[in-house]
């Protein structure tokens, strides 16, 4: 009996070890340790950078160079699929803006951003087919140059413990023990229409800088209101995603109705410029309608996703003559996309002047949700009771006359 128990316990222990191994994080596809960096980088490629190998990390010190970099003696074959890099680093220099990876000695490059300069160890992440010149990693998969302190200052120092490459973010986060970014709440396929503002199409007002900000707007026109979903990447807490409406083109000569979604742990929704069927307040600075708009927001990696349902009463403007005649769902609803982020204002409207904020000045008729006019039906003519009786008497009279004629003809023969 004791032997059976011993064997059973041994089997349980083996199975437990197998289970632990099954759930253990896999190692990186490519790992560059401090010793590897010290051996592989060419210290003569930039005379202002000094490398020192310490216990478990390599120290890079720079004097008199505001953009230090080193090249590898031989480009490192990271592999095309391994696009996700993680760097363990520490620095006290607040002017360090990013850690850059160059696929060739010159452009293009990828960036590890949001560097923390507090003298403590941190992890930074870079996606190798994004950054200064996107998608150049495809078909290459080699790493040739390392800018360990990209920025604007001089006389810097930074320590790097290791750099690891993975096929995706999930594998990287599992290896480092960091929690994966919260799941978003938007399914792109649930929406009929989407538009994106990014560096390919953004225009600026108030000195806005789009940088790596990318905001995608999703829409569904529904019977009880407009469903809006937004994926805002590269934005910060307190910045605003906006929509500007011109219902039925009835606000052409006046400013449109702005709706601002202020980002944060909770979503704040503001209306500007007009009174409407939802709230009798035309504050230019924004009247809070958050409690009147069903909404949901989550923080995701590098930004936010949110959903909001704008009631159709919101689009019935009551302070502009004729605007209250707009019928949601039957008349065209014109709109424009704006945001306040990156230190200023941005839009994808095709007007870069922004001195005339009327709908006409902004050409706020480029995008629209087409209405479906109510069908026009001719009223049916139904005879009244009296008319029907008169008509019946007339029919009887005609029939009687016909019978008389037939009778007379028969009699003549």
HUTA-V913312 format. One record per run of one state. SS is the DSSP state (helix for helix, strand for strand, loop for the rest). FROM is the first residue (numbers start at 1). TO is the last residue. Records with the same first field share a line. If there is no record, write none. Layout:
# HUTA-V913312
SS: FROM-TO  FROM-TO
This chain:
# HUTA-V913312
loop: 1-1  24-29  46-48  54-57  63-69  78-83  91-95  103-108  113-121  128-141  152-155  167-168  177-187  191-192  198-202  206-213  223-224  234-239  248-254  256-256  263-267  273-275  277-286  289-289  293-293  301-302  316-316  318-322  326-332  342-343  348-357  359-366  370-384  413-413
helix: 2-23  34-40  43-45  169-176  188-190  290-292  312-315  323-325  385-412
strand: 30-33  41-42  49-53  58-62  70-77  84-90  96-102  109-112  122-127  142-151  156-166  193-197  203-205  214-222  225-233  240-247  255-255  257-262  268-272  276-276  287-288  294-300  303-311  317-317  333-341  344-347  358-358  367-369
